[in-house]
């Protein structure tokens, strides 16, 4: 670590990056899936686009209560619309489960 400091490197950042990249000791494989969700903030509906097929979408309020949930049996759903017109104005968390078993979350503001 002293050598890192002498070489002008940040040893804390180096340790943090190493810990993020190496989950093998924990048996965890991190799979990131790119997706877009728009518009955000939303009024009537939100569109989710991705190249990886979507298995399920669930929307939670900030108390953790599920306010919307849908599951697809198709392995080719890469775009979906989520109706938000019945939701109370505020912040929500959208949980997207993909067919490769990865899960992504995104905050959603409903106006």
C-alpha positions as CSV (number, residue, x, y, z in Angstrom):
1,X,0.0,0.0,0.0
2,X,2.9,2.4,0.8
3,X,4.3,1.7,-2.7
4,X,0.9,2.7,-4.2
5,X,1.0,6.0,-2.4
6,X,4.6,6.6,-3.5
7,X,3.6,5.9,-7.1
8,X,0.8,8.4,-6.9
9,X,-2.0,5.8,-6.8
10,X,-5.0,5.9,-4.5
11,X,-4.8,2.6,-2.5
12,X,-8.4,2.9,-1.1
13,X,-9.8,3.3,-4.6
14,X,-7.7,0.4,-5.8
15,X,-9.0,-1.9,-3.0
16,X,-12.6,-0.8,-3.6
17,X,-12.3,-1.5,-7.4
18,X,-10.8,-4.9,-6.7
19,X,-13.6,-5.8,-4.2
20,X,-16.2,-4.8,-6.8
21,X,-14.6,-6.9,-9.6
22,X,-13.8,-10.0,-7.6
23,X,-16.9,-11.7,-6.2
24,X,-15.5,-15.2,-6.9
25,X,-14.8,-15.9,-3.2
26,X,-18.5,-15.2,-2.5
27,X,-19.7,-17.4,-5.4
28,X,-21.5,-14.3,-6.8
29,X,-21.5,-13.7,-10.6
30,X,-22.5,-10.1,-11.4
31,X,-24.5,-9.8,-14.6
32,X,-25.3,-6.2,-15.8
33,X,-28.1,-5.7,-18.3
34,X,-28.5,-2.5,-20.1
35,X,-32.0,-1.1,-20.4
36,X,-33.8,2.2,-20.8
37,X,-36.9,3.3,-19.0
38,X,-38.7,6.4,-20.1
39,X,-40.3,8.9,-19.6
40,X,-39.1,9.5,-16.1
41,X,-40.9,11.4,-14.5
42,X,-44.0,9.7,-15.9
43,X,-47.7,10.6,-16.1
44,X,-49.6,7.8,-18.0
45,X,-47.1,5.0,-18.7
46,X,-43.4,4.1,-18.7
47,X,-41.7,2.2,-21.5
48,X,-38.9,-0.3,-20.8
49,X,-36.5,-1.3,-23.7
50,X,-33.7,-3.8,-23.5
51,X,-31.9,-6.3,-25.6
52,X,-32.2,-9.0,-23.0
53,X,-35.6,-10.6,-22.7
54,X,-37.7,-9.5,-19.7
55,X,-39.2,-12.1,-17.4
56,X,-41.0,-9.9,-14.9
57,X,-41.6,-6.3,-13.8
58,X,-42.6,-5.2,-10.4
59,X,-43.2,-1.7,-9.1
60,X,-42.9,-0.9,-5.4
61,X,-43.8,2.2,-3.4
62,X,-41.2,3.5,-0.9
63,X,-42.8,1.5,1.9
64,X,-42.0,-1.7,0.0
65,X,-45.5,-2.5,-1.0
66,X,-45.9,-4.0,-4.5
67,X,-48.3,-1.8,-6.5
68,X,-47.8,-3.5,-9.9
69,X,-46.5,-6.9,-11.1
70,X,-46.5,-8.7,-14.3
71,X,-44.8,-11.9,-15.6
72,X,-44.2,-12.9,-19.2
73,X,-44.1,-16.5,-20.5
74,X,-42.5,-15.4,-23.7
75,X,-38.7,-15.5,-24.0
76,X,-38.6,-12.6,-26.5
77,X,-40.2,-9.7,-24.6
78,X,-37.7,-6.8,-24.9
79,X,-40.1,-3.9,-24.7
80,X,-43.0,-3.3,-22.4
81,X,-45.2,-0.5,-21.2
82,X,-46.1,-0.1,-17.5
83,X,-49.3,1.8,-16.8
84,X,-48.8,4.4,-14.0
85,X,-51.9,6.4,-14.4
86,X,-53.5,4.8,-11.3
87,X,-50.5,5.4,-9.1
88,X,-50.3,8.2,-6.5
89,X,-47.9,10.9,-7.3
90,X,-44.5,10.2,-5.8
91,X,-41.4,8.0,-6.0
92,X,-41.4,4.2,-6.8
93,X,-38.8,1.5,-7.4
94,X,-39.1,-0.6,-10.6
95,X,-37.6,-4.1,-10.3
96,X,-36.9,-5.8,-13.7
97,X,-36.1,-9.5,-13.8
98,X,-34.5,-10.7,-17.0
99,X,-34.5,-14.2,-18.5
100,X,-30.9,-14.6,-17.6
101,X,-32.0,-14.3,-13.9
102,X,-30.3,-10.9,-13.5
103,X,-32.3,-8.3,-11.6
104,X,-32.0,-4.5,-12.1
105,X,-33.8,-1.8,-10.2
106,X,-34.5,1.8,-11.2
107,X,-36.3,4.7,-9.4
108,X,-39.4,6.1,-11.0
109,X,-41.0,9.4,-10.4
110,X,-44.8,9.5,-11.1
111,X,-46.4,13.0,-11.6
